Amino acid sequence: MDKFIPVCEPMLAGNELKYVTDAVATGWISSAGKYVTEFEKQFAAYSDCKYGVAVCNGTVALHLALVALGIGEGDEVIVPTFTMIASAFAVCYTGAKPVFVDADPNTWNIDVTKIEEKITPRTKAIMPVHIFGQMCDMDAIQALADKYNLLIVEDAAEAHGATWRGRKAGSCSHVGCFSFFANKNITTGEGGMVVTNDEAIYEQLKYFKNVCFPMNGVRNYLHNDIGFNYRMSNVVAAIGLAQTEKADEYKVMRIHNNKLYRHYLADVPGIRFQTVLPQAECVSWMNTIVLDPALYGHTKDELIAYLRENNVDSRLLFNGMHRQESLFRFGCDCSGEYPICDMLTENGFYLPSASSLTEDTICAICQLIKDFAQQ
Ligand SMILES: *Cc1c(COP(=O)(O)O)cnc(C)c1O
């Protein structure tokens, strides 16, 4: 490859500069400003939700959602072990404990058949994480939530615009949380949003996000609860609004790129993609492959090194939550076996996944992977 292909770069091809320039030119650079409200409105609508609350990143979106639902010390929240650390950290910030469930061997999402055995009288919520843009089995999760009277907090950080039986990510629960980090399908560089259809939860989200100023709007500087400053600035929201206008366009590009990878790698032995269930429309945040070294002829680390020599970047997959020293020291139960998650960590990695990738580039990357298989 002549040019270095990064694992992901943002696509800023719409009104980003125009809106940011307007925010700066008019002096509206704090969290007060029309772009914040407009971004909240439009992104919530895009996610089929009534309300959106913009925050400064996806990690605090999760924390804020849990706080707004009243989750705290003494509570337990079911979290997949195969996820980004923010899912578990957000639970810890509230004083509650994350309880881990292994991944499904095919979809790599939380294994819904293994959730029930982890439910205790202290369990307050389930946090399904829509891994790599494919929504979890929300029917099974809803059934468990109904049976045990649990809350659902969707970690939809990787799944903007994804659907499960036609229902959008973020709308299949009490609250949905998004990240707009630079590599996500919709980005503001750093940013996040919590969406909900519940007006009471919406009020709580706004209250805790803004250091618990009195809900009646009176600025008497009396605060009855410990709150947070998780506000997003108008400059950042200006980027978010422009991105939301292009959300479906970028989604189609990501989905198309994933189809191309699957097509060009179809006949390479020992390479497996995430299985996408018929109920799900996966928005393919990251093009992830899992290698069977015996069939492929090399380990994933050897393939990653070969790609790097040829100017193609890649990234390792998550290490499971059960392997995290920080969570163990916090008092989480990290014992037990999580073989699917361990297999993914051991054998999987991401290929370049920017929305803007061309078919020629994807074809060339796949050719490298094929060539190396022969060596
Ligand atoms: C990216 C991501 C987050 C965190 O988002 P930040 O904006 O980086 O804080 C949380 N959960 C998952 C599953 C993610 O992929």
The ligand as an SDF file (V2000), in Angstrom:
LIG
                    3D

 15 15  0  0  0  0  0  0  0  0999 V2000
  -16.5820    3.9880   22.6020 C   0  0  0  0  0  0  0  0  0  0  0  0
  -17.3270    3.2270   23.6170 C   0  0  0  0  0  0  0  0  0  0  0  0
  -17.6960    3.7850   24.8560 C   0  0  0  0  0  0  0  0  0  0  0  0
  -17.1570    5.0570   25.4230 C   0  0  0  0  0  0  0  0  0  0  0  0
  -17.2480    6.1730   24.7060 O   0  0  0  0  0  0  0  0  0  0  0  0
  -16.2360    7.4180   24.9300 P   0  0  0  0  0  0  0  0  0  0  0  0
  -16.9150    8.4770   24.1440 O   0  0  0  0  0  0  0  0  0  0  0  0
  -14.9090    7.0200   24.3880 O   0  0  0  0  0  0  0  0  0  0  0  0
  -16.2050    7.7270   26.3840 O   0  0  0  0  0  0  0  0  0  0  0  0
  -18.5150    3.0400   25.6910 C   0  0  0  0  0  0  0  0  0  0  0  0
  -18.9150    1.8120   25.3640 N   0  0  0  0  0  0  0  0  0  0  0  0
  -18.5530    1.2330   24.2100 C   0  0  0  0  0  0  0  0  0  0  0  0
  -19.0430   -0.1500   23.9140 C   0  0  0  0  0  0  0  0  0  0  0  0
  -17.7270    1.9030   23.3100 C   0  0  0  0  0  0  0  0  0  0  0  0
  -17.3450    1.3080   22.1770 O   0  0  0  0  0  0  0  0  0  0  0  0
  1  2  1  0
  2  3  1  0
  2 14  2  0
  3  4  1  0
  3 10  2  0
  4  5  1  0
  5  6  1  0
  6  7  2  0
  6  8  1  0
  6  9  1  0
 10 11  1  0
 11 12  2  0
 12 13  1  0
 12 14  1  0
 14 15  1  0
M  END
$$$$
